[in-house]
Amino acid sequence: MNSMADIDPQMILDSVGPVQAILDAHDGVVNVMDTSGGVITISLEGGCTGCSSTPMTAMQIYYSLMKLDQVNDVIFVNGELPAYMRSFINQKLGIEQ
């Protein structure tokens, strides 16, 4: 059994789901920088840099990853997930559970 520190970055990338097709179409790259303690640190790069849709992309990624039992939090090092979007998703996830 994997410990919290051993979340496979490929599992994180696989969990991004439908967002991946959008990222591919716009040369966006999800770079998983760290997974220690169930806290996923992500940098959105490539076509995401300076894109006005990046906060929405980050919100979809956050939503997908926070559904995983192993994930405690998702941090975007580029700051693409505004606090109000994070709050909205946390409320939505609370209702779904």
Phi and psi in degrees as GROMACS dihedral restraints (atoms count N, CA, C in turn):
[ dihedral_restraints ]
;  ai    aj    ak    al  type     phi  dphi    fc
    3     4     5     6     1   -75.4    20    10
    4     5     6     7     1   141.0    20    10
    6     7     8     9     1   -82.0    20    10
    7     8     9    10     1   171.3    20    10
    9    10    11    12     1   -58.4    20    10
   10    11    12    13     1   -30.0    20    10
   12    13    14    15     1   -76.2    20    10
   13    14    15    16     1    -8.8    20    10
   15    16    17    18     1  -109.5    20    10
   16    17    18    19     1    32.7    20    10
   18    19    20    21     1   -67.7    20    10
   19    20    21    22     1   126.3    20    10
   21    22    23    24     1   -72.1    20    10
   22    23    24    25     1   121.9    20    10
   24    25    26    27     1   -54.4    20    10
   25    26    27    28     1   -32.1    20    10
   27    28    29    30     1   -66.6    20    10
   28    29    30    31     1   -35.2    20    10
   30    31    32    33     1   -62.6    20    10
   31    32    33    34     1   -38.3    20    10
   33    34    35    36     1   -63.3    20    10
   34    35    36    37     1   -48.1    20    10
   36    37    38    39     1   -62.2    20    10
   37    38    39    40     1   -39.7    20    10
   39    40    41    42     1   -64.8    20    10
   40    41    42    43     1   -30.7    20    10
   42    43    44    45     1   -79.2    20    10
   43    44    45    46     1   -11.2    20    10
   45    46    47    48     1   -63.6    20    10
   46    47    48    49     1   -26.5    20    10
   48    49    50    51     1    63.8    20    10
   49    50    51    52     1  -132.0    20    10
   51    52    53    54     1   -62.6    20    10
   52    53    54    55     1   -19.4    20    10
   54    55    56    57     1   -65.5    20    10
   55    56    57    58     1   -27.3    20    10
   57    58    59    60     1   -60.4    20    10
   58    59    60    61     1   -38.3    20    10
   60    61    62    63     1   -63.3    20    10
   61    62    63    64     1   -38.3    20    10
   63    64    65    66     1   -67.9    20    10
   64    65    66    67     1   -44.4    20    10
   66    67    68    69     1   -58.9    20    10
   67    68    69    70     1   -44.8    20    10
   69    70    71    72     1   -61.6    20    10
   70    71    72    73     1   -41.2    20    10
   72    73    74    75     1   -67.0    20    10
   73    74    75    76     1   -25.5    20    10
   75    76    77    78     1  -113.5    20    10
   76    77    78    79     1    17.6    20    10
   78    79    80    81     1    57.7    20    10
   79    80    81    82     1    30.5    20    10
   81    82    83    84     1   -83.7    20    10
   82    83    84    85     1   148.6    20    10
   84    85    86    87     1  -131.2    20    10
   85    86    87    88     1   129.8    20    10
   87    88    89    90     1   -96.4    20    10
   88    89    90    91     1   116.5    20    10
   90    91    92    93     1  -107.2    20    10
   91    92    93    94     1   108.9    20    10
   93    94    95    96     1   -80.4    20    10
   94    95    96    97     1   111.7    20    10
   96    97    98    99     1   -91.2    20    10
   97    98    99   100     1   -33.2    20    10
   99   100   101   102     1  -159.2    20    10
  100   101   102   103     1   150.4    20    10
  102   103   104   105     1  -132.1    20    10
  103   104   105   106     1    15.6    20    10
  105   106   107   108     1   -60.6    20    10
  106   107   108   109     1   135.4    20    10
  108   109   110   111     1    62.2    20    10
  109   110   111   112     1    22.3    20    10
  111   112   113   114     1    77.1    20    10
  112   113   114   115     1     7.9    20    10
  114   115   116   117     1  -100.6    20    10
  115   116   117   118     1   113.7    20    10
  117   118   119   120     1   -91.0    20    10
  118   119   120   121     1   121.1    20    10
  120   121   122   123     1  -104.7    20    10
  121   122   123   124     1   122.6    20    10
  123   124   125   126     1  -127.1    20    10
  124   125   126   127     1   142.4    20    10
  126   127   128   129     1  -117.7    20    10
  127   128   129   130     1   128.7    20    10
  129   130   131   132     1   -95.6    20    10
  130   131   132   133     1   122.7    20    10
  132   133   134   135     1  -130.0    20    10
  133   134   135   136     1  -173.2    20    10
  135   136   137   138     1    65.7    20    10
  136   137   138   139     1  -128.0    20    10
  138   139   140   141     1   -63.5    20    10
  139   140   141   142     1   -15.3    20    10
  141   142   143   144     1   -71.4    20    10
  142   143   144   145     1   -25.7    20    10
  144   145   146   147     1   -63.2    20    10
  145   146   147   148     1   115.4    20    10
  147   148   149   150     1    79.3    20    10
  148   149   150   151     1     2.9    20    10
  150   151   152   153     1   -78.8    20    10
  151   152   153   154     1   135.4    20    10
  153   154   155   156     1   -69.9    20    10
  154   155   156   157     1   -17.0    20    10
  156   157   158   159     1   -90.0    20    10
  157   158   159   160     1    -3.4    20    10
  159   160   161   162     1   -58.3    20    10
  160   161   162   163     1   -41.1    20    10
  162   163   164   165     1   -59.8    20    10
  163   164   165   166     1   -36.8    20    10
  165   166   167   168     1   -68.6    20    10
  166   167   168   169     1   -38.6    20    10
  168   169   170   171     1   -62.4    20    10
  169   170   171   172     1   -45.5    20    10
  171   172   173   174     1   -61.4    20    10
  172   173   174   175     1   -39.8    20    10
  174   175   176   177     1   -62.7    20    10
  175   176   177   178     1   -42.6    20    10
  177   178   179   180     1   -66.3    20    10
  178   179   180   181     1   -39.8    20    10
  180   181   182   183     1   -64.4    20    10
  181   182   183   184     1   -46.3    20    10
  183   184   185   186     1   -57.6    20    10
  184   185   186   187     1   -46.9    20    10
  186   187   188   189     1   -59.4    20    10
  187   188   189   190     1   -46.9    20    10
  189   190   191   192     1   -63.4    20    10
  190   191   192   193     1   -44.2    20    10
  192   193   194   195     1   -74.5    20    10
  193   194   195   196     1   -34.7    20    10
  195   196   197   198     1   -69.5    20    10
  196   197   198   199     1   -12.3    20    10
  198   199   200   201     1   -77.3    20    10
  199   200   201   202     1   -16.1    20    10
  201   202   203   204     1   -80.4    20    10
  202   203   204   205     1   133.3    20    10
  204   205   206   207     1   -59.0    20    10
  205   206   207   208     1   -34.2    20    10
  207   208   209   210     1   -75.6    20    10
  208   209   210   211     1   -14.4    20    10
  210   211   212   213     1   -95.5    20    10
  211   212   213   214     1   124.4    20    10
  213   214   215   216     1   -96.3    20    10
  214   215   216   217     1   -32.7    20    10
  216   217   218   219     1  -163.0    20    10
  217   218   219   220     1   160.7    20    10
  219   220   221   222     1  -128.9    20    10
  220   221   222   223     1   123.9    20    10
  222   223   224   225     1  -113.7    20    10
  223   224   225   226     1   128.1    20    10
  225   226   227   228     1  -100.1    20    10
  226   227   228   229     1   113.6    20    10
  228   229   230   231     1   -67.4    20    10
  229   230   231   232     1   -20.7    20    10
  231   232   233   234     1   -87.7    20    10
  232   233   234   235     1    -2.8    20    10
  234   235   236   237     1    71.7    20    10
  235   236   237   238     1    30.8    20    10
  237   238   239   240     1   -79.0    20    10
  238   239   240   241     1    -7.3    20    10
  240   241   242   243     1  -108.1    20    10
  241   242   243   244     1    99.2    20    10
  243   244   245   246     1   -60.8    20    10
  244   245   246   247     1   150.9    20    10
  246   247   248   249     1   -56.8    20    10
  247   248   249   250     1   -38.1    20    10
  249   250   251   252     1   -67.1    20    10
  250   251   252   253     1   -32.3    20    10
  252   253   254   255     1   -70.5    20    10
  253   254   255   256     1   -40.2    20    10
  255   256   257   258     1   -60.3    20    10
  256   257   258   259     1   -44.7    20    10
  258   259   260   261     1   -62.5    20    10
  259   260   261   262     1   -42.9    20    10
  261   262   263   264     1   -59.5    20    10
  262   263   264   265     1   -47.5    20    10
  264   265   266   267     1   -65.7    20    10
  265   266   267   268     1   -42.5    20    10
  267   268   269   270     1   -60.1    20    10
  268   269   270   271     1   -40.0    20    10
  270   271   272   273     1   -65.3    20    10
  271   272   273   274     1   -43.9    20    10
  273   274   275   276     1   -62.5    20    10
  274   275   276   277     1   -43.2    20    10
  276   277   278   279     1   -65.6    20    10
  277   278   279   280     1   -36.3    20    10
  279   280   281   282     1   -63.6    20    10
  280   281   282   283     1   -38.0    20    10
  282   283   284   285     1   -70.4    20    10
  283   284   285   286     1   -39.5    20    10
  285   286   287   288     1   -67.6    20    10
  286   287   288   289     1   -30.1    20    10
